[in-house]
């Protein structure tokens, strides 16, 4: 059985970490969670360990500025998980089930910081290369878990965007198709 710990929700130590979609723990806590897994499971943990924060899975990373009693979440994570600063939450390792793979991902895109309204009350639409955006999402969030409704912050070509997961489809690697 893997270990679980109760930690206090805190802010990220550096603002740019908000764009990673990761949660941050002290190096000791993250190592303890990973080491609590059976050895054969530890060997399968990728470069980004996954943890459950309450019922929600996130990629986790260690950061030396995070206290032993704390987990750092960005504002979008806190809003999605309905956690306020200083709330206490259970954190435990998450190991995806066998054959757990993403087949499709539909995201809605919005500007994170709304642009000022032009004279006449209308903001002109912004053009975005969706092919490049899709590639950036695949590269930046590889190995992470997505849930419908989760919101991510991302820097796309110098523009801060908010990505909301509209739908996910998983594929059965045993040949059963997608769901």
C-alpha positions in Angstrom: 0.0 0.0 0.0 1.4 3.4 -0.9 1.8 6.2 1.5 -0.5 9.3 1.7 0.2 12.5 3.5 -1.9 15.5 4.4 -0.4 18.8 3.2 -1.4 22.4 3.3 -2.2 24.1 0.0 0.2 27.0 -0.8 1.2 29.3 -3.6 3.9 28.5 -6.1 7.3 29.9 -5.2 7.9 31.3 -8.7 5.1 32.6 -11.0 6.4 31.0 -14.2 5.8 27.5 -12.6 2.1 28.2 -13.1 2.6 27.5 -16.8 3.8 23.9 -16.2 0.5 22.3 -15.0 2.5 20.6 -12.3 2.1 20.6 -8.5 5.1 21.1 -6.4 6.2 19.3 -3.2 9.3 19.4 -1.1 12.0 17.1 -2.4 11.7 14.9 0.7 7.9 14.5 0.4 8.0 13.7 -3.3 10.8 11.1 -2.8 8.8 9.6 0.1 5.7 9.2 -1.9 7.5 7.6 -4.8 9.5 5.4 -2.5 6.3 4.2 -0.8 5.3 2.4 -4.0 6.3 -1.2 -4.4 9.8 -1.6 -6.1 8.3 -3.0 -9.4 6.0 0.0 -9.6 8.7 2.5 -8.7 10.6 1.3 -11.7 7.7 2.3 -14.0 7.4 5.8 -12.6 8.4 8.2 -15.4 10.5 11.3 -15.1 7.4 13.1 -13.8 5.8 11.2 -10.9 2.0 11.5 -10.7 0.2 12.2 -7.5 -3.5 12.5 -6.5 -4.3 15.8 -4.8 -7.6 14.8 -3.3 -9.3 12.9 -6.2 -7.4 14.7 -9.0 -4.2 13.4 -10.6 -1.4 15.8 -11.4 2.3 15.6 -12.5 4.4 16.4 -9.5 7.9 18.0 -9.2 10.1 18.7 -6.3 11.1 22.2 -5.5 13.5 23.3 -2.7 11.4 26.3 -1.7 8.4 24.2 -0.8 8.0 23.4 2.9 7.6 19.9 4.3 4.0 20.6 5.3 3.0 22.1 2.0 1.9 21.4 -1.6 2.1 24.3 -4.1 -0.7 24.7 -6.6 -1.4 27.4 -9.1 -4.6 29.4 -9.0 -6.3 27.4 -11.8 -5.5 24.1 -9.9 -7.0 25.5 -6.7 -10.1 26.7 -8.5 -10.6 23.3 -10.3 -10.1 21.3 -7.1 -12.1 23.8 -5.0 -9.2 24.2 -2.6 -8.4 27.5 -0.9 -4.9 28.6 0.3 -4.1 26.9 3.6 -6.7 24.2 3.1 -5.5 20.7 4.0 -5.6 18.0 1.3 -4.6 14.3 1.1 -1.8 13.7 -1.4 -0.8 10.2 -2.5 1.0 8.6 -5.4 -1.0 7.9 -8.5 -0.1 5.0 -10.8 -2.2 4.9 -14.0 -3.9 1.5 -14.6 -2.3 -0.8 -17.3 -3.0 0.3 -20.9 -4.0 3.8 -19.8 -3.4 6.0 -22.8 -4.9 9.2 -24.2 -6.4 8.9 -27.7 -8.0 12.2 -28.2 -8.0 15.6 -26.4 -10.3 18.5 -27.1 -9.4 21.8 -25.6 -11.0 25.2 -25.7 -8.6 28.1 -25.9 -9.0 31.6 -24.4 -6.6 34.4 -23.5 -5.4 34.1 -19.9 -5.1 37.9 -19.6 -8.0 39.5 -21.4 -7.0 42.2 -23.9 -8.3 45.7 -23.6 -11.4 46.4 -25.5 -10.9 48.4 -28.7 -12.9 51.6 -29.3 -16.5 50.7 -30.3 -16.7 47.9 -27.6 -15.3 45.0 -29.7 -12.0 43.2 -29.3 -10.7 42.0 -32.6 -10.2 38.2 -32.8 -6.7 36.9 -32.4 -5.4 34.5 -34.9 -3.6 31.4 -33.6 -1.9 28.6 -35.5 -3.8 25.6 -34.0 -1.4 23.1 -35.5 1.6 24.6 -33.6 -0.6 25.0 -30.5 -1.4 21.3 -30.6 2.3 20.4 -31.0 3.2 22.6 -28.1 0.5 21.0 -25.9 1.8 17.5 -26.7 5.4 18.5 -26.0 4.8 20.6 -22.8 2.3 18.3 -21.2 3.6 14.9 -22.2 3.0 12.3 -19.4 0.3 14.4 -17.7 -3.2 13.4 -16.9 -6.2 15.4 -18.2 -9.7 15.5 -16.8 -12.8 17.2 -18.4 -13.1 20.7 -17.0 -9.5 21.0 -15.9 -8.0 24.4 -16.9 -4.3 24.8 -17.8 -2.2 28.0 -18.3 0.3 28.0 -21.1 2.6 30.4 -22.8 2.1 30.0 -26.5 4.4 32.0 -28.6 4.5 34.8 -26.1 0.8 34.9 -25.4 -0.6 33.5 -22.1 -3.5 31.2 -22.9 -6.0 29.3 -20.8 -6.8 25.8 -22.1 -9.9 24.1 -20.8 -10.2 20.4 -21.3 -13.5 19.9 -23.2 -13.2 16.1 -23.8 -10.8 13.2 -23.5 -10.8 9.9 -25.1 -8.8 6.9 -24.0 -7.5 4.1 -26.1 -7.4 0.5 -25.0 -3.9 -0.6 -25.8 -5.2 -4.2 -25.8 -7.0 -3.5 -29.1 -10.5 -2.6 -27.8 -10.7 0.8 -29.4 -11.3 4.2 -27.8 -13.8 5.2 -25.2 
